[in-house]
Amino acid sequence: MQLTLYKKPKNPIIIVGFPGFGLVGNIVTEFLIEHLNTEQIGHIRIEETTPLIAVHEGKVVEPIGISYDKKNNIILLHVITSSAGIEWQLTQQILKLAEDLGAKEILSFEGVVSQDMSKETESFYFTNNKLCEDKFKKAKIVKLNEGIVVGVTGALLLEKKQPISAIFVETHSNMPDSKAAAKAVEALDKYLNLNIDYKPLLKQAEKFEDKLKHILEQKEQTVSEQEKKKLSYIS
């Protein structure tokens, strides 16, 4: 696994989003990359997995791309590939990125399954840092007191030295959930005071959802075809 940076901003906040329930992390980082004035400054390449990229609207979409918003000093880690089986290695790369840049905080987004379709979508936070906790309380975001966190976000939250926070948003489906993503952006806006108008996300999210769904469907089809080729070689 290799981390490459073309620029090295000092003391940024690192925001990460991984494929998960409702694709909340993916939609949030995709929205922020397009909504904020960002540029791609690097990527993480995973040698342990089959090389696989997506091409969308004539452009290459990095499996793990790193973008930078200079105005707000925010780095966005946008992940469209599965982290299953490489969670610990990817976590170490993110922590290395944070250490090299002197990051103020790593902030992760996750969707959590809610079976209650009748109630309004809620967002929660968890953090390992007292100053971050005070900011979440000031933003009136509810703390997650009970739950199980898996994957890279779970591995990150075990870190003691680096300030790590996570925003969890309820989602009712494993399909792309624009409402949950909008709720996540709303919570982020309250937490960081970015003055982001998250409401257009409800309309724009359809575009992000279609893009992500298309990319993931293509990826699944490609993997399926590769498996068929392997079987044909064996037989």
HELIX and SHEET records of a PDB file:
HELIX    1   1 PHE A   21  LEU A   23  5                                   3    
HELIX    2   2 VAL A   24  HIS A   35  1                                  12    
HELIX    3   3 GLU A   87  LEU A  101  1                                  15    
HELIX    4   4 LYS A  130  LYS A  138  1                                   9    
HELIX    5   5 GLY A  151  LEU A  156  1                                   6    
HELIX    6   6 SER A  178  LEU A  192  1                                  15    
HELIX    7   7 LEU A  201  ILE A  234  1                                  34    
SHEET    1   A 9 GLN A   2  LEU A   5  0                                        
SHEET    2   A 9 THR A  38  ARG A  45 -1                                        
SHEET    3   A 9 ILE A  64  ASP A  69 -1                                        
SHEET    4   A 9 ILE A  74  VAL A  79 -1                                        
SHEET    5   A 9 ILE A  13  GLY A  17  1                                        
SHEET    6   A 9 GLU A 105  VAL A 113  1                                        
SHEET    7   A 9 ILE A 164  THR A 171  1                                        
SHEET    8   A 9 SER A 123  THR A 127 -1                                        
SHEET    9   A 9 VAL A 142  LYS A 143  1                                        
SHEET    1   B 2 ALA A  54  HIS A  56  0                                        
SHEET    2   B 2 LYS A  59  VAL A  61 -1                                        
END                                                                             
